[in-house]
Amino acid sequence: MSILSSKNILLGITAGIAAYKTASLVRLFIKAGANVKVVMTPASKDFITPLTLSTLSKNPVYSSFTNEDDDNDMWNNHVELGLWADLFIIAPATANTMSKMANGTCDNLLMATYLSAKCPVYFAPAMDLDMYKHQSTLHSFDKLKSFGNVMIPATSGELASGLVGEGRMAEPEDIIAFIENDVIGKLALRGKKVLLTAGPTYEAIDPVRFIGNHSSGKMGFEIAKAAANLGAEVILISGPSQQIVNHSLIHVIRVVSAQEMYDEVHNNFASTDIAILSAAVADYRSKNVADQKIKKKETTFTIELEKTKDILKSLGAIKKQQFLVGFALETNNELEHAKGKLESKNLDLIVLNSLNDKGAGFGGSTNKVTFITAFHDIIEHELKSKTEVAKDLMQQILKQIHA
């Protein structure tokens, strides 16, 4: 999965011959899993039609503040568009538009949106050879970069004038690759390794039956995605779960029992920067596992159990530079029990959730958590989707790491 997956991409198109390439660019953004909206300058519609771009993006295309053919049409809110975007890409960026961007000339919807945007802005210049080298254009490049905008360099090749040289807009595939690499390179966990456990464990009683729990693994998988979206390499060790993930930075290792999870965690812990153990590991297992299915004979049936290894505690005992996070699902005296686990297992952070909170716990799409730090700071959160909880957790980890 691309780092652009689920990102809101705003594509600004200006009046250059290279605008014809934006059909492919929109298609590639969609293929990467992004949501795409397009803003065009009025003159750019001479080079590619809004119908083509709206069909490919599956969204309306904006080119003016109102629909000039309908006096009752809604105003196209440039502020809303600018705030919607996670990334704003202007391609092609003509010499005219870049000069306006550099000097704040606001005479069309695209420029108004640019001046309203809060997100990173990329621009891909496209023009003829002499225009590209002109001092005023070079001044625009420098000024835009000084604003924090990111330039996607033009390439050399045959130009619309018939000349050969620098000024050709980067190809759509190269624009996508450039943005992906730039985004990843700036992510907070770039170069870090996150070890994560998720889901339940199943402890065999016989070939048919097992001891388990209702954990779906959804919370852990959401945390894995949140960590990967911050640039981390993620090793996700999951017990039996229906959850799936497709992300280039996430490697999933499937296990069944607590012992298998213990072994895989310890195989990977030494090279880990952050370990987050969100799995609901069985506390006990059958001492003697039957080779054959146990027949139903007696009115009562007794199984002798033994404790499984405490994976979290074992890591707390050997950790060095690792930041270690545990989870506590409680039903009574929640804070007291969570603080006890935090200290006894040598954790840096524990995530508490209670089965007494409606919408929290196993199986659902929401969770309500409280973070407790090693300094006993208590940070309570309201009920949120597990996706948002995962993002909150990663931000709390980053805050503590960089404190």
C-alpha positions in Angstrom: 0.0 0.0 0.0 1.3 3.4 -0.9 2.0 6.0 1.8 -0.5 8.1 -0.1 -3.4 5.7 0.7 -6.4 7.5 2.2 -4.6 10.9 1.8 -6.7 13.8 0.5 -4.9 15.0 -2.6 -5.8 18.4 -4.2 -4.4 18.7 -7.7 -4.1 22.2 -9.2 -3.8 22.3 -13.0 -2.7 25.4 -14.9 -2.6 26.3 -18.6 0.3 24.5 -20.0 0.5 21.8 -22.7 1.7 19.4 -20.0 -1.8 19.5 -18.6 -2.7 16.6 -20.8 -0.6 14.4 -18.5 -2.8 15.1 -15.5 -5.3 12.5 -16.6 -2.6 9.9 -15.9 -1.6 11.7 -12.7 -5.1 11.5 -11.3 -5.4 7.9 -12.2 -2.2 7.1 -10.5 -3.2 8.9 -7.3 -6.5 7.0 -7.3 -4.6 3.7 -7.8 -2.4 4.6 -4.8 -5.5 4.8 -2.7 -5.8 8.6 -2.4 -8.9 10.8 -2.5 -8.5 13.3 -5.3 -10.1 16.7 -6.0 -9.1 18.9 -8.9 -8.9 22.7 -9.2 -8.2 24.2 -12.6 -7.4 27.6 -13.8 -10.0 28.7 -16.4 -7.4 28.7 -19.2 -6.3 25.2 -18.4 -9.6 23.8 -19.7 -8.3 24.5 -23.2 -5.8 21.7 -22.7 -7.8 19.0 -20.9 -11.5 18.8 -20.1 -13.0 18.9 -16.6 -15.2 16.0 -17.6 -12.2 13.8 -18.1 -10.8 14.7 -14.7 -14.0 14.5 -12.8 -14.6 11.0 -14.3 -11.2 9.8 -13.2 -11.2 11.5 -9.8 -14.9 10.6 -9.1 -15.3 14.2 -7.8 -16.5 17.5 -9.2 -13.8 19.7 -10.8 -13.5 23.3 -9.7 -12.4 26.2 -11.9 -14.4 29.2 -10.7 -15.9 30.5 -7.5 -19.4 29.9 -8.9 -21.0 28.1 -11.8 -21.3 31.0 -14.3 -24.2 29.2 -16.0 -26.3 28.9 -12.9 -27.0 32.1 -10.8 -28.4 29.9 -8.0 -25.4 27.6 -7.7 -23.4 27.2 -4.5 -20.2 29.2 -4.0 -17.1 27.0 -4.3 -15.4 27.5 -1.0 -11.6 27.9 -1.5 -10.9 27.8 2.2 -12.8 24.5 2.6 -10.8 23.0 -0.3 -7.5 24.2 1.2 -8.3 22.7 4.6 -9.6 19.4 3.1 -6.2 18.7 1.4 -3.5 16.7 3.1 -1.2 17.4 0.1 -1.6 20.1 -2.6 0.1 19.4 -5.9 0.2 22.0 -8.7 1.1 20.3 -12.0 1.8 21.7 -14.4 3.0 24.9 -12.7 3.4 27.5 -15.4 5.7 30.5 -15.2 2.6 32.7 -14.9 1.1 30.8 -12.0 4.4 30.5 -10.1 4.8 34.2 -10.4 1.4 34.7 -8.9 2.1 32.2 -6.1 5.4 34.0 -5.3 3.7 37.4 -5.1 0.3 36.5 -3.7 -1.6 37.5 -6.8 -5.1 36.1 -6.1 -7.1 36.3 -9.3 -8.7 32.9 -9.7 -10.0 30.0 -7.6 -6.7 28.0 -7.8 -4.7 30.9 -6.4 -7.3 31.6 -3.6 -7.1 27.9 -2.7 -3.3 28.0 -2.7 -3.2 31.0 -0.3 -5.7 29.2 2.0 -4.0 25.8 2.1 -2.4 24.6 5.4 -0.9 21.4 4.0 2.4 20.8 2.2 2.4 22.2 -1.4 4.3 20.6 -4.3 4.8 22.3 -7.7 5.9 20.7 -10.9 7.2 23.4 -13.3 6.5 23.0 -17.0 7.5 25.5 -19.7 9.8 26.1 -22.6 13.6 26.0 -22.3 14.3 29.8 -22.2 11.4 30.5 -19.9 12.6 27.9 -17.5 16.1 29.5 -17.3 14.9 33.1 -17.2 15.9 35.1 -14.1 12.4 35.9 -13.2 11.4 32.2 -13.2 14.5 31.2 -11.2 13.5 34.0 -8.7 10.0 32.4 -8.5 11.6 29.0 -7.8 13.7 30.4 -4.9 10.8 32.4 -3.4 8.4 29.5 -3.5 10.9 27.1 -1.9 11.6 29.8 0.8 7.9 29.6 1.6 8.3 25.8 2.3 6.8 24.7 -1.0 8.5 21.7 -2.6 9.6 21.8 -6.2 9.4 18.7 -8.3 12.2 19.4 -10.8 11.5 19.5 -14.5 13.3 17.1 -16.8 15.1 17.5 -20.1 13.5 16.4 -23.3 11.6 17.4 -26.4 9.5 20.5 -25.6 6.3 21.7 -27.3 8.3 24.3 -29.2 10.3 21.6 -30.8 13.4 22.6 -28.8 15.2 20.0 -26.7 16.2 21.0 -23.2 15.1 21.5 -19.6 11.6 22.5 -18.8 9.6 19.3 -19.5 7.2 18.5 -16.6 8.2 15.3 -14.7 6.3 12.3 -15.9 3.2 11.3 -13.7 4.9 8.1 -12.4 7.9 10.2 -11.4 5.8 12.8 -9.7 4.1 10.1 -7.6 7.4 8.5 -6.7 8.9 11.9 -5.8 6.0 12.8 -3.5 6.0 9.3 -1.8 9.7 9.5 -1.1 9.5 13.1 0.2 6.6 12.2 2.5 8.3 9.1 3.9 11.6 11.0 4.3 9.9 13.6 6.5 7.9 11.1 8.7 8.5 11.1 12.4 9.4 7.3 12.6 11.4 7.1 9.4 14.2 4.6 10.0 12.6 3.2 13.2 11.4 -0.3 13.9 8.2 -1.0 15.7 7.3 -4.4 17.1 3.6 -5.0 17.7 1.4 -7.8 18.9 -2.3 -8.1 18.1 -5.2 -10.4 18.5 -5.8 -13.4 20.8 -3.9 -16.5 21.4 -5.4 -20.0 21.3 -4.2 -22.6 23.7 -5.0 -26.1 22.7 -6.9 -28.5 24.9 -7.2 -31.2 22.2 -7.1 -31.1 18.4 -10.6 -29.5 18.4 -10.9 -27.3 21.4 -8.9 -24.4 22.8 -8.8 -21.7 25.4 -9.1 -18.3 23.9 -10.8 -14.9 24.1 -12.9 -12.5 22.0 -10.1 -10.2 20.8 -10.5 -9.4 17.1 -7.0 -7.9 16.6 -8.6 -4.7 15.1 -6.9 -2.4 17.6 -3.5 -3.8 17.0 -3.9 -3.7 13.2 -4.9 -0.1 13.4 -1.8 0.7 15.5 0.3 -1.1 12.9 -1.1 1.1 10.1 -0.7 4.3 12.2 3.0 3.5 12.9 3.7 2.6 9.3 2.0 5.8 8.1 4.6 7.6 10.2 7.4 5.8 8.3 8.2 3.0 10.7 9.1 -0.5 9.7 6.5 -2.6 11.5 6.8 -6.2 12.6 3.2 -7.2 13.4 2.9 -10.5 15.3 -0.7 -11.5 15.2 -2.6 -14.3 16.9 -5.7 -15.9 15.1 -7.5 -12.9 13.5 -9.6 -12.1 10.5 -7.9 -8.7 10.2 -5.7 -8.1 7.1 -3.4 -5.3 6.2 -1.7 -4.4 2.9 1.1 -1.9 3.5 4.7 -2.0 2.2 6.1 -1.2 5.6 4.2 -3.8 7.6 5.4 -7.4 7.8 2.8 -9.7 9.4 3.9 -12.9 11.3 0.9 -15.2 12.1 1.0 -17.3 15.3 -1.5 -19.3 17.3 -0.3 -19.9 20.8 1.2 -17.7 23.6 4.5 -19.7 23.3 4.7 -19.0 19.6 4.0 -15.3 20.2 6.7 -15.3 22.9 9.3 -16.8 20.6 8.6 -14.5 17.7 8.6 -11.4 20.0 11.9 -12.3 21.4 13.3 -13.1 18.0 12.6 -9.5 17.0 12.9 -7.4 20.2 16.7 -6.8 20.1 16.5 -4.7 16.9 13.3 -2.9 18.0 13.0 0.8 18.8 9.4 0.7 20.0 7.4 -2.3 21.2 3.7 -2.2 21.6 2.1 -5.3 23.0 -1.7 -5.0 22.4 -2.4 -8.7 22.0 -4.8 -10.4 24.4 -2.5 -13.3 25.3 -4.0 -16.2 27.2 -2.9 -16.2 30.8 -3.2 -20.0 31.2 -2.9 -23.1 28.9 -3.8 -26.7 29.3 -1.0 -28.6 31.1 -1.6 -31.7 29.1 -2.9 -31.4 25.6 -4.8 -34.5 24.4 -3.7 -36.1 21.2 -7.3 -37.1 20.3 -10.6 -35.3 20.7 -11.8 -35.7 24.3 -15.1 -37.5 24.3 -18.1 -36.2 26.3 -18.5 -38.8 29.0 -18.8 -37.2 32.5 -21.2 -34.5 33.8 -18.2 -32.4 34.8 -14.8 -32.1 33.2 -11.7 -30.8 34.8 -8.6 -29.4 33.0 -5.4 -28.8 34.8 -4.0 -25.4 33.7 -0.6 -23.8 33.9 0.5 -20.2 33.4 1.8 -19.1 30.1 4.9 -16.9 29.9 4.3 -13.2 30.6 5.6 -11.8 27.3 5.4 -8.1 28.4 7.1 -8.7 31.7 9.9 -10.6 30.0 10.6 -7.7 27.7 10.5 -5.2 30.6 13.2 -7.3 32.3 15.6 -7.1 29.3 14.8 -3.8 27.6 17.6 -1.4 26.9 16.9 1.5 24.6 13.4 0.2 23.6 10.3 2.2 24.4 7.9 -0.4 25.8 4.1 -0.1 25.7 1.5 -2.4 27.3 -2.3 -2.7 27.3 -4.5 -3.2 30.3 -8.1 -4.3 29.9 -9.8 -4.0 33.3 -13.2 -4.5 34.8 -12.6 -3.0 38.3 -10.1 -0.8 40.1 -8.9 0.1 36.7 -6.4 2.8 37.4 -4.9 1.0 40.4 -4.4 -2.3 38.4 -3.0 -0.5 35.4 -0.5 1.4 37.5 0.5 -1.8 39.1 1.2 -3.4 35.7 3.1 -0.3 34.5 5.5 -0.6 37.4 5.8 -4.4 37.8 6.5 -4.8 34.1 8.9 -1.9 33.7 6.8 -0.1 31.0 7.2 3.4 29.6 3.5 3.7 28.9 0.3 1.7 29.5 -3.0 1.9 27.6 -5.9 1.3 29.9 -9.4 0.5 28.7 -12.3 -0.8 30.7 -15.1 -3.2 29.8 -17.3 -0.9 31.9 -17.0 1.8 29.2 -19.7 1.5 26.5 -18.1 1.1 23.1 -14.7 -0.1 24.4 -13.1 -3.5 24.5 -13.1 -6.4 22.1 -14.7 -6.7 18.7 -16.1 -3.2 18.1 -14.8 -0.4 15.9 -14.5 2.1 18.8 -12.4 2.3 22.0 -12.1 4.5 25.0 -8.6 4.6 26.5 -6.6 6.3 29.1 -2.8 6.6 28.8 -0.7 6.3 31.9 3.0 7.3 31.6 6.0 6.0 33.6 5.7 9.3 35.6 2.1 8.5 36.4 0.7 11.2 34.2 -2.9 10.3 33.3 -4.2 11.3 29.9 -7.9 10.4 29.3 -9.5 10.2 25.9 -13.1 10.2 24.8 -14.7 7.4 22.9 -13.2 7.3 19.4 -12.8 5.0 16.4 -9.9 2.6 16.8 -8.2 4.3 13.9 -8.2 7.6 15.8 -7.1 5.8 19.1 -4.2 4.3 17.2 -3.1 7.8 15.9 -3.5 9.2 19.5 -1.3 6.4 20.8 1.5 7.1 18.3 1.4 10.8 19.0 1.7 10.1 22.8 4.7 7.8 22.1 6.4 10.5 20.0 5.7 13.1 22.7 7.4 11.0 25.3 10.3 9.9 23.1 11.1 13.5 22.3 10.4 15.0 25.8 
